[in-house]
């Protein structure tokens, strides 16, 4: 199969396929499914280089012990609106998703919730984590290593508007330099320990009426177009519908890597839904 050939695979097929391999390296069933669902979030958003194609990297990290598949994180300190969480070298997507849930819980009670995370590795993008916070309605922000940041703002249509440095540097957009406001640089350098993360959730209804917030966001979003690092609700929803209806596009090189990992664990490989063949191991 040519390295340039791309085929489409069903979302549910990929979810089961990836989850089986996650379990093979030590993740529990629910956590394996959560990790693969996290990766497929990026595929459904059109950021394919951040999606299921990265699963082999996570499998390798867990298999070699650099990431502990059983670690869920440990709360080391807690106050009304703040949690300090030690990730204990667990898978970063799962640790940060747990931190996001904690931030939202704090914000529901105190209007603002903040979680600082140490003891977990870097991620190329935390857009999916920020988006998780923004359903509520909450405004969510994630600051992390390498001056990375994500911001998610809830919108009236359901899906949030997302600004993210990792999306700006992914896939076809890699050549574009992401916008990195100096304020976010300072926050990531000063408020977050080296290699750590800071997650923030803010309850919008505690600040103002949702109607007023939605109007202002619509005015801002209406003047914006698609750009590196920017995921707008309408365009995102179109991509999500396409992924559900037509499957996820996976390039042959990425697919070959996934199939090789499946061969190591005797995991059944799903067929493409567009008529393309699933490459044999070693092809």
N, C-alpha and C positions, 0 to 999 in steps of 0.2 A: 504494500500500500504506500502510495506517495505521501511524503511528510506534509504536503500542502493540502491533502484531501481532508475535508471536514464532513462529518455526518452528524445527524441529530438522534438523540436518545431521550426516551421518556423520563420526565422528572421522577416519577415514582420508581421506575426501573433503576435510575441512578442512585436514588436514595437507598433502596434495598441493597444494591450492589456495593456502594461505599460503606454502608453500615456493617455489612458482613465482614469486610476487611478491617474495619475499626475494632470490631469484637475480637478478631483474630490477633490483634496486637495488645489486647488487654482492656479495652474500654467496655463498660457495661452496655447492654443493649440500648437503653434509653439515651445514654451519653454518646454512644456512637452515632445514633440517629440524629441527635442534636448537632454534633459536629458536622456531619454531612449536610444537614439542612442549612447550617450556617454557611457552608461553602456554596451550596446551590443558590443561596440568596444572591450572591454576586453574579452567577450565571443568568438568573432571571432579571437582573438589573443591566445585563449587557457587558459586565466587566469580566469577561471569560478568563483572563489570565489570573484572576484572584479566586476563581471558583473551584469546581471539582478537579480541575487540572492540578491544583496544589495538594490534593489529598496524599499523593506519594511522599511529599515532604513531611507531612505530619505523621504518616505511618512510620517512616524511617526514624524520625525523632523519638517516637514512642518505643519502637523496637530496639533502639540502641541505648535507651535509658536517659537521653537528654531531656525528655518530657515524661512525666509520670502519669500514665493514663488513669490511675486510680485517684489522683489528688483532686479534690474539689475546692480547696482553699479553706483557710482558718481565720476566723475573726479574732484579731488581737486587741482591738479597742473599739468601743462604741459609745456614741453620745446621741443627743436628740436628733441631729441632722447629719451625723458623720459616722462613717464606718472605716476602720483600717483593716484591710484584708491581705493576708499572706497567701499567695497563690500556690505555695509549696511546689512549684515547678509543674503544675498541672497544665493541660492544653490551654493556651491563651484564649482561644475563642470561647471555651466553656467557662473559664474563670471570669472573663470579662462579662459574659452574659449573666453570670450569677451576680457580679457586682452591679450590673445595670438594674437587675430586679431589686437589689437592696436600695439603690439610689431612688428608684421610683417609690418604694415603700416609705422611705424617709420623707420624700417630697409630699406624699399624700397626707402625712401627719403634720409636717413642719413647713410645708410650702417649698422648701429647698432640701435636696438630699445630695450628699457628697460622699464618694467612696474613693479612698486612695489604695491602690493595689501595688504590692511588691511581690517578688518571688515568682514572676511569670515572664515569659519571653516576649519578643517583639511580634508585631503583626504588620502585614503590608497595608492593611486598611481596617479601620474600625467603623466603617459606615453602617454595617449591619447592626452593630452594638448600639450606636447612636440612634438608629431607626427604631430599635426595640424600646428605647426610652421614650421616644416621641409619640408613641401610641398611648393616649391617656385622657386628656391631652397634656403632654409635658414637652418642654423644650429640653433637648439633651445635648451634652457636649462631652467629648472624650479627648484628653490630651495624653500623649505618650512619647516613647523613645524616638529619637531622631527628629524631634520637633514636628511630629505628626499630630494631626488634629482632625476631628470630625464634629460637625454641628448639624443637628436635625431639628427642624421646626415643624410642628403639627399643622396640617392644613385642613380646610373645611371638607375637601374631597376625600379624605381618609388617609392617603399616603403622605408622609412628610416630605418637605423639601430638605435635601441633604447637600452639604458642602463638605468635601473630604479631600485631604491631600493624597491619600492612597489611590483614590479613584482617578485623580489627575495624572498619576504616574503609571497607570495600568494600561495594558493592551495597546490599542492603536493610538492612545493618547500619550504614550510614554515620552514622546519627543517634546511635548508641551511642558513648560515649567509651571508647577502649581503655584497659586497665589498663597503666600504665607505671611499674613499680617504680623507685624512685630509684636503686637500684644499677645498673640498666641505663643510666639517664640518665648517671650519672657515668662509666661505662665508655665510652659512646659519645662523650662530650665530651672525655675525657682521653686515652684510648688510641688513638683514631682521628683522623687529621688531618681538617680540615674537608673535607667532601665525600667522604671515604674510607670504607673498609669494613674490618671485622675479622671473620675467620671462625675458628671454633674447633671442633676435633674431638677427642673424648675416647674412648678405647677402654674400653668398659664392662668387658670381661673382665679388663683390667689393674687395675681397682678392686675387683671382687668377682665372685662367680659370677653367671652370667646368671640362674640360678633365683632367687637372692635379689633381684636387681634387678627381674626380672619380677614377683615377688610384691609388691614395694613399689609398683611402678608401677601394677599392677592395683588395689591398695588405693586409691591416690590417684585413678586414673581412674574407679573405681567410684563415687566420691562426687561426680563432676563430671557436669554435663549440657552440652548444647549452649549456647554463649554466644558473644558477639562475640569474635573473635580466637582462638577455640579450635576445633581440628579433632581430633576423637577418632577412633580407628581404626575402630570399627564403623560409625559414621555415614559416615565417609569412604568405606569400602569399598562401602556401599550406593550412594552417588553415583557411584562409579567404575563399578559394574556397570550402573547406569542409563545412563551416558554411552556405554558400550560397546554396550549393547543397543538404546537408543532414540535415540542421537545427542546432540548438544550443542544447547541452546537458544540462539538468537541473535535478539535483538530487531531489528525492522525498521530502526531508525535505524542501528544498528551494521552491519547487513548491507548497507544502502545504501552506506555509506562503503566497505566492503570491495569491493563490486561496482564502485564508481567507480574505485578503485585498479586493479582487475582490468582495467577498460576501458582504462586508460592503458598497460597492458603487454600487452594482447591475451591475457590469461589466461582460460581457460575457467572459467565459473562453475558450481559443482555445484548440482544441484537439491536441494530439501528432501526429506527421507525421510518426512515426515509428510503428503505430498500438497500442501504449500503451494508456490506458484510462486517461482522465483528472480526477483526484481525486475529489470526491464530497466534499463539505464544511464539515469540521469536521471529515474527514476520517483519 
